[in-house]
Amino acid sequence: MELDKANLLVIIISFIFGSALFVITIIAGFIMGHYLFGIVGIIISILCILIGFIKLGKFNKKIQK
């Protein structure tokens, strides 16, 4: 039960962090002209969102069993 709560918390935090970083990257990276920061930020935000999707898939499989 505690592991399920921890996994759910990781899923929520990874989605929130990934989407917030994506927005910050768009503002600071591309609008302000810091393109290297923009590219690195987008890669990190996509990885965070991908981690959220992977954890969500494992979480759904575990609940269905």
OpenMM code with the backbone's topology and positions (N, CA, C; nanometers):
from openmm import Vec3, app, unit

residues = "MET GLU LEU ASP LYS ALA ASN LEU LEU VAL ILE ILE ILE SER PHE ILE PHE GLY SER ALA LEU PHE VAL ILE THR ILE ILE ALA GLY PHE ILE MET GLY HIS TYR LEU PHE GLY ILE VAL GLY ILE ILE ILE SER ILE LEU CYS ILE LEU ILE GLY PHE ILE LYS LEU GLY LYS PHE ASN LYS LYS ILE GLN LYS".split()
positions = [
    Vec3(0.0820, -0.1196, 0.0000),
    Vec3(0.0000, 0.0000, 0.0000),
    Vec3(0.0867, 0.1263, 0.0000),
    Vec3(0.1914, 0.1278, 0.0812),
    Vec3(0.2786, 0.2446, 0.0869),
    Vec3(0.3556, 0.2613, -0.0442),
    Vec3(0.3931, 0.1488, -0.1061),
    Vec3(0.4649, 0.1556, -0.2330),
    Vec3(0.3752, 0.2116, -0.3429),
    Vec3(0.2462, 0.1776, -0.3399),
    Vec3(0.1528, 0.2325, -0.4375),
    Vec3(0.1394, 0.3833, -0.4224),
    Vec3(0.1345, 0.4300, -0.2986),
    Vec3(0.1260, 0.5746, -0.2752),
    Vec3(0.2527, 0.6447, -0.3224),
    Vec3(0.3670, 0.5819, -0.2987),
    Vec3(0.4940, 0.6408, -0.3419),
    Vec3(0.5028, 0.6453, -0.4944),
    Vec3(0.4593, 0.5387, -0.5604),
    Vec3(0.4608, 0.5375, -0.7068),
    Vec3(0.3659, 0.6415, -0.7643),
    Vec3(0.2498, 0.6566, -0.7029),
    Vec3(0.1549, 0.7573, -0.7481),
    Vec3(0.2114, 0.8977, -0.7296),
    Vec3(0.2822, 0.9187, -0.6206),
    Vec3(0.3455, 1.0481, -0.5958),
    Vec3(0.4552, 1.0766, -0.6987),
    Vec3(0.5320, 0.9742, -0.7341),
    Vec3(0.6359, 0.9903, -0.8368),
    Vec3(0.5727, 1.0245, -0.9712),
    Vec3(0.4620, 0.9612, -1.0036),
    Vec3(0.3928, 0.9890, -1.1296),
    Vec3(0.3460, 1.1336, -1.1344),
    Vec3(0.2825, 1.1786, -1.0275),
    Vec3(0.2297, 1.3156, -1.0233),
    Vec3(0.3424, 1.4177, -1.0309),
    Vec3(0.4472, 1.3965, -0.9520),
    Vec3(0.5586, 1.4921, -0.9503),
    Vec3(0.6304, 1.4958, -1.0848),
    Vec3(0.6484, 1.3810, -1.1491),
    Vec3(0.7194, 1.3812, -1.2773),
    Vec3(0.6393, 1.4526, -1.3854),
    Vec3(0.5056, 1.4362, -1.3848),
    Vec3(0.4244, 1.5085, -1.4821),
    Vec3(0.4260, 1.6587, -1.4557),
    Vec3(0.4135, 1.6980, -1.3293),
    Vec3(0.4127, 1.8409, -1.2955),
    Vec3(0.5479, 1.9039, -1.3267),
    Vec3(0.6563, 1.8384, -1.2848),
    Vec3(0.7898, 1.8931, -1.3097),
    Vec3(0.8200, 1.8989, -1.4589),
    Vec3(0.7839, 1.7949, -1.5306),
    Vec3(0.8100, 1.7926, -1.6748),
    Vec3(0.7351, 1.9009, -1.7495),
    Vec3(0.6074, 1.9200, -1.7160),
    Vec3(0.5305, 2.0231, -1.7858),
    Vec3(0.5742, 2.1634, -1.7450),
    Vec3(0.6064, 2.1839, -1.6167),
    Vec3(0.6539, 2.3159, -1.5732),
    Vec3(0.7884, 2.3491, -1.6372),
    Vec3(0.8770, 2.2520, -1.6440),
    Vec3(1.0069, 2.2748, -1.7069),
    Vec3(0.9917, 2.3024, -1.8561),
    Vec3(0.8947, 2.2379, -1.9187),
    Vec3(0.8695, 2.2620, -2.0606),
    Vec3(0.8272, 2.4067, -2.0844),
    Vec3(0.7376, 2.4576, -1.9995),
    Vec3(0.6913, 2.5959, -2.0132),
    Vec3(0.8055, 2.6941, -1.9871),
    Vec3(0.8832, 2.6691, -1.8816),
    Vec3(0.9966, 2.7566, -1.8508),
    Vec3(1.0989, 2.7537, -1.9637),
    Vec3(1.1187, 2.6370, -2.0217),
    Vec3(1.2138, 2.6239, -2.1316),
    Vec3(1.1685, 2.7025, -2.2535),
    Vec3(1.0402, 2.6965, -2.2834),
    Vec3(0.9883, 2.7721, -2.3974),
    Vec3(1.0099, 2.9212, -2.3747),
    Vec3(0.9803, 2.9681, -2.2532),
    Vec3(0.9949, 3.1110, -2.2244),
    Vec3(1.1416, 3.1525, -2.2248),
    Vec3(1.2222, 3.0863, -2.1448),
    Vec3(1.3620, 3.1289, -2.1296),
    Vec3(1.4493, 3.0848, -2.2462),
    Vec3(1.4188, 2.9703, -2.3027),
    Vec3(1.5070, 2.9166, -2.4052),
    Vec3(1.4874, 2.9760, -2.5424),
    Vec3(1.3640, 2.9891, -2.5833),
    Vec3(1.3414, 3.0288, -2.7215),
    Vec3(1.2960, 3.1735, -2.7351),
    Vec3(1.2140, 3.2220, -2.6439),
    Vec3(1.1701, 3.3609, -2.6533),
    Vec3(1.2845, 3.4561, -2.6203),
    Vec3(1.3643, 3.4209, -2.5174),
    Vec3(1.4746, 3.5085, -2.4775),
    Vec3(1.6026, 3.4824, -2.5571),
    Vec3(1.6057, 3.3770, -2.6355),
    Vec3(1.7191, 3.3533, -2.7235),
    Vec3(1.8292, 3.2651, -2.6689),
    Vec3(1.8068, 3.1993, -2.5567),
    Vec3(1.9064, 3.1066, -2.5017),
    Vec3(1.8757, 2.9666, -2.5558),
    Vec3(1.9223, 2.9394, -2.6755),
    Vec3(1.8802, 2.8185, -2.7459),
    Vec3(1.9381, 2.6909, -2.6865),
    Vec3(2.0597, 2.6958, -2.6357),
    Vec3(2.1187, 2.5764, -2.5749),
    Vec3(2.0402, 2.5362, -2.4504),
    Vec3(2.0044, 2.6344, -2.3683),
    Vec3(1.9203, 2.6066, -2.2518),
    Vec3(1.7854, 2.5509, -2.2953),
    Vec3(1.7333, 2.6028, -2.4039),
    Vec3(1.6045, 2.5556, -2.4537),
    Vec3(1.6083, 2.4104, -2.4968),
    Vec3(1.7119, 2.3731, -2.5678),
    Vec3(1.7228, 2.2350, -2.6160),
    Vec3(1.7432, 2.1385, -2.4997),
    Vec3(1.8327, 2.1737, -2.4080),
    Vec3(1.8580, 2.0866, -2.2924),
    Vec3(1.7332, 2.0766, -2.2047),
    Vec3(1.6648, 2.1874, -2.1846),
    Vec3(1.5434, 2.1873, -2.1025),
    Vec3(1.4327, 2.1036, -2.1625),
    Vec3(1.4159, 2.1117, -2.2930),
    Vec3(1.3122, 2.0313, -2.3582),
    Vec3(1.3455, 1.8830, -2.3480),
    Vec3(1.4714, 1.8471, -2.3636),
    Vec3(1.5104, 1.7061, -2.3510),
    Vec3(1.4826, 1.6554, -2.2099),
    Vec3(1.5184, 1.7336, -2.1092),
    Vec3(1.4946, 1.6916, -1.9706),
    Vec3(1.3453, 1.6839, -1.9411),
    Vec3(1.2672, 1.7789, -1.9908),
    Vec3(1.1237, 1.7757, -1.9643),
    Vec3(1.0572, 1.6570, -2.0330),
    Vec3(1.1008, 1.6240, -2.1535),
    Vec3(1.0456, 1.5068, -2.2220),
    Vec3(1.0814, 1.3795, -2.1456),
    Vec3(1.2033, 1.3712, -2.0936),
    Vec3(1.2418, 1.2541, -2.0146),
    Vec3(1.1577, 1.2423, -1.8879),
    Vec3(1.1296, 1.3543, -1.8222),
    Vec3(1.0464, 1.3507, -1.7013),
    Vec3(0.9053, 1.3028, -1.7334),
    Vec3(0.8485, 1.3540, -1.8414),
    Vec3(0.7142, 1.3112, -1.8804),
    Vec3(0.7158, 1.1643, -1.9215),
    Vec3(0.8212, 1.1197, -1.9887),
    Vec3(0.8339, 0.9791, -2.0273),
    Vec3(0.8441, 0.8887, -1.9046),
    Vec3(0.9181, 0.9318, -1.8038),
    Vec3(0.9259, 0.8557, -1.6786),
    Vec3(0.7878, 0.8452, -1.6158),
    Vec3(0.7114, 0.9534, -1.6202),
    Vec3(0.5750, 0.9502, -1.5679),
    Vec3(0.4879, 0.8495, -1.6409),
    Vec3(0.4983, 0.8450, -1.7745),
    Vec3(0.4198, 0.7488, -1.8514),
    Vec3(0.4617, 0.6049, -1.8217),
    Vec3(0.5911, 0.5803, -1.8081),
    Vec3(0.6392, 0.4451, -1.7777),
    Vec3(0.5896, 0.4008, -1.6407),
    Vec3(0.6020, 0.4897, -1.5414),
    Vec3(0.5551, 0.4554, -1.4070),
    Vec3(0.4039, 0.4352, -1.4054),
    Vec3(0.3315, 0.5149, -1.4844),
    Vec3(0.1863, 0.5009, -1.4909),
    Vec3(0.1473, 0.3664, -1.5509),
    Vec3(0.2204, 0.3225, -1.6536),
    Vec3(0.1930, 0.1920, -1.7133),
    Vec3(0.2183, 0.0784, -1.6162),
    Vec3(0.3283, 0.0862, -1.5419),
    Vec3(0.3574, -0.0167, -1.4418),
    Vec3(0.2555, -0.0134, -1.3287),
    Vec3(0.2121, 0.1070, -1.2916),
    Vec3(0.1138, 0.1228, -1.1840),
    Vec3(-0.0203, 0.0630, -1.2257),
    Vec3(-0.0615, 0.0854, -1.3508),
    Vec3(-0.1875, 0.0293, -1.3986),
    Vec3(-0.1818, -0.1226, -1.4066),
    Vec3(-0.0683, -0.1793, -1.4508),
    Vec3(-0.0543, -0.3249, -1.4569),
    Vec3(-0.0642, -0.3863, -1.3183),
    Vec3(-0.0025, -0.3199, -1.2209),
    Vec3(-0.0018, -0.3723, -1.0848),
    Vec3(-0.1416, -0.3685, -1.0238),
    Vec3(-0.2174, -0.2647, -1.0525),
    Vec3(-0.3529, -0.2528, -0.9973),
    Vec3(-0.4462, -0.3544, -1.0624),
    Vec3(-0.4294, -0.3817, -1.1920),
    Vec3(-0.5174, -0.4739, -1.2624),
    Vec3(-0.4970, -0.6184, -1.2202),
    Vec3(-0.3802, -0.6519, -1.1652),
    Vec3(-0.3542, -0.7907, -1.1234),
    Vec3(-0.4257, -0.8263, -1.0004),
] * unit.nanometer
topology = app.Topology()
chain = topology.addChain("A")
for resn in residues:
    res = topology.addResidue(resn, chain)
    for name in ("N", "CA", "C"):
        topology.addAtom(name, app.Element.getBySymbol(name[0]), res)
